[in-house]
Amino acid sequence: FFIFFTVLFSAQNQRFTYEYKFVKDSTEKDKITSEIMDLDITAKGSKFYSSNSKIADSIIQNRGKTNPGNYDFSGINFGKVDEVVEKIYPDYKVYLFQRLERDTYKVDDYSKIIWKISSDKEKIGNWETQKATTKLFGRSWHAWFATSLPFHEGPYKFNGLLGLIVNISYDT
């Protein structure tokens, strides 16, 4: 599940930071792993990725400039999540980028999300949020969105509500 906890604004681009909690091994459901993820929103679309992967990419680029040909990647934290999700506006085309070894694969991964908006409201952080639910990827999802953050976006492949999704989880 995702928990939104930071907002950064700039003139044209927005970055929202989420804590992504997940179980790596379904046989060890009590071992929860956490990763900090960023959602960057621009006029053309959005990108959801591990914060660590962005830092690692910057380190690699700088090492390549200062020390060409010597690519020592030891000690670089690439993050625990190697998937990147991009959404392209205005059609919300969804692409999943999955890294396997040294190769990256781009998968067209659009799934129409049909939300049921509830009258339930809750304050999360500084935002008044409203609940919406959907069934997707074989699970029942519960999203909390803030209409005061006027983006029809959310973490991972989620989008289409009347404000930014600040928290989303599923029934186990």
C-alpha positions as CSV (number, residue, x, y, z in Angstrom):
1,F,0.0,0.0,0.0
2,F,1.0,3.6,-0.5
3,I,1.1,6.4,2.0
4,F,1.5,10.0,0.8
5,F,3.6,12.1,3.0
6,T,5.3,15.0,1.3
7,V,4.4,17.6,-1.3
8,L,6.9,19.7,-3.3
9,F,5.6,22.3,-5.7
10,S,7.4,24.2,-8.5
11,A,6.2,26.4,-11.2
12,Q,5.4,23.7,-13.8
13,N,6.2,20.4,-12.3
14,Q,5.0,18.7,-9.1
15,R,6.7,16.0,-7.1
16,F,4.8,14.0,-4.5
17,T,6.5,11.5,-2.3
18,Y,5.0,8.2,-1.0
19,E,6.1,5.5,1.3
20,Y,5.4,2.2,-0.4
21,K,5.0,-0.8,2.0
22,F,5.0,-4.2,0.5
23,V,5.7,-7.9,1.2
24,K,8.4,-9.3,-1.0
25,D,7.7,-13.0,-0.3
26,S,4.1,-14.2,0.1
27,T,5.3,-17.0,2.4
28,E,6.6,-14.3,4.8
29,K,3.6,-11.9,5.1
30,D,4.8,-10.5,8.4
31,K,8.1,-9.1,6.8
32,I,7.0,-5.7,5.4
33,T,9.5,-3.9,3.2
34,S,9.4,-0.1,2.7
35,E,10.6,2.1,-0.1
36,I,10.3,5.8,-0.7
37,M,8.7,6.5,-4.1
38,D,8.3,9.7,-6.1
39,L,5.4,10.7,-8.3
40,D,6.4,13.5,-10.7
41,I,3.6,15.2,-12.6
42,T,4.1,17.5,-15.6
43,A,1.8,18.9,-18.2
44,K,2.6,15.8,-20.5
45,G,2.1,13.1,-17.9
46,S,3.5,11.5,-14.8
47,K,6.2,9.1,-13.7
48,F,6.2,6.9,-10.5
49,Y,9.6,5.5,-9.5
50,S,11.9,4.7,-6.5
51,S,13.6,7.8,-5.1
52,N,16.8,5.7,-4.7
53,S,16.9,4.8,-8.4
54,K,16.9,8.5,-9.3
55,I,19.8,9.1,-6.9
56,A,21.7,6.1,-8.2
57,D,21.2,7.3,-11.8
58,S,22.7,10.7,-10.9
59,I,25.7,9.0,-9.2
60,I,26.3,6.8,-12.3
61,Q,26.1,9.8,-14.7
62,N,28.5,11.8,-12.6
63,R,30.9,8.9,-12.3
64,G,30.8,8.4,-16.0
65,K,31.7,12.0,-16.6
66,T,34.5,12.2,-14.0
67,N,35.9,8.7,-14.6
68,P,34.9,7.4,-18.0
69,G,35.3,3.6,-18.5
70,N,35.6,2.8,-14.8
71,Y,32.1,1.8,-13.8
72,D,32.3,0.6,-10.2
73,F,28.7,0.3,-9.0
74,S,29.5,-1.1,-5.6
75,G,28.0,0.8,-2.8
76,I,25.2,2.4,-4.9
77,N,21.7,1.8,-3.6
78,F,19.5,1.2,-6.6
79,G,16.4,0.8,-4.4
80,K,14.2,-2.2,-3.8
81,V,11.6,-1.4,-6.5
82,D,12.9,-1.6,-10.0
83,E,9.6,-0.9,-11.8
84,V,8.8,2.6,-13.2
85,V,5.2,3.6,-14.2
86,E,4.6,6.4,-16.7
87,K,1.3,7.8,-17.7
88,I,0.9,9.9,-20.8
89,Y,-1.8,12.6,-21.0
90,P,-4.5,13.3,-22.1
91,D,-5.4,9.7,-22.7
92,Y,-3.7,8.3,-19.6
93,K,-1.8,5.7,-21.5
94,V,0.1,3.6,-19.0
95,Y,3.5,2.1,-19.5
96,L,5.3,-0.1,-17.1
97,F,9.1,-0.2,-17.4
98,Q,10.6,-3.4,-15.9
99,R,14.3,-3.9,-15.5
100,L,15.7,-7.4,-15.8
101,E,19.4,-7.7,-15.4
102,R,20.8,-5.0,-17.7
103,D,17.8,-4.8,-20.0
104,T,14.6,-2.6,-19.5
105,Y,11.3,-3.7,-21.0
106,K,8.5,-1.3,-21.8
107,V,5.0,-2.8,-21.4
108,D,1.8,-1.0,-22.5
109,D,-0.2,-1.7,-19.4
110,Y,-3.5,0.3,-19.5
111,S,-6.3,-0.9,-17.2
112,K,-9.5,1.1,-17.1
113,I,-10.1,1.9,-13.4
114,I,-13.8,2.2,-12.4
115,W,-14.0,4.0,-9.1
116,K,-17.0,3.9,-6.6
117,I,-16.8,7.2,-4.7
118,S,-18.0,7.0,-1.1
119,S,-19.3,9.7,1.2
120,D,-16.7,8.7,3.8
121,K,-14.2,11.4,4.7
122,E,-11.1,11.5,6.7
123,K,-8.3,13.9,7.5
124,I,-4.9,12.5,6.4
125,G,-2.0,14.7,7.3
126,N,-3.1,18.3,6.4
127,W,-5.7,17.2,3.8
128,E,-9.3,16.5,4.0
129,T,-9.8,13.3,1.9
130,Q,-12.7,11.3,0.5
131,K,-12.8,7.5,0.0
132,A,-13.1,5.7,-3.3
133,T,-12.9,1.9,-4.0
134,T,-12.2,-0.2,-7.0
135,K,-11.5,-3.8,-8.0
136,L,-8.3,-4.1,-9.9
137,F,-5.4,-6.6,-10.3
138,G,-7.6,-9.2,-8.4
139,R,-7.9,-7.1,-5.3
140,S,-10.3,-4.6,-3.7
141,W,-8.6,-1.2,-3.3
142,H,-9.4,1.6,-1.0
143,A,-8.1,5.0,-2.0
144,W,-8.3,8.3,-0.1
145,F,-8.0,11.4,-2.4
146,A,-7.8,15.1,-1.7
147,T,-9.8,17.4,-3.9
148,S,-7.7,20.3,-2.6
149,L,-4.8,18.8,-4.6
150,P,-6.3,19.1,-8.1
151,F,-4.5,16.2,-9.9
152,H,-6.3,13.2,-11.2
153,E,-3.3,11.1,-10.3
154,G,-2.0,8.7,-7.8
155,P,0.8,6.3,-7.2
156,Y,1.6,3.3,-9.4
157,K,-1.0,2.9,-12.1
158,F,-3.8,4.5,-10.1
159,N,-5.5,7.7,-11.4
160,G,-8.9,9.1,-12.4
161,L,-10.3,10.6,-9.1
162,L,-11.2,14.2,-8.4
163,G,-8.0,14.9,-6.6
164,L,-4.6,13.4,-5.8
165,I,-4.7,10.0,-4.2
166,V,-2.8,10.4,-0.9
167,N,-3.3,6.9,0.5
168,I,-4.2,3.6,-1.1
169,S,-4.3,0.1,0.2
170,Y,-6.0,-3.2,-0.6
171,D,-7.8,-5.9,1.3
172,T,-5.6,-8.8,2.3
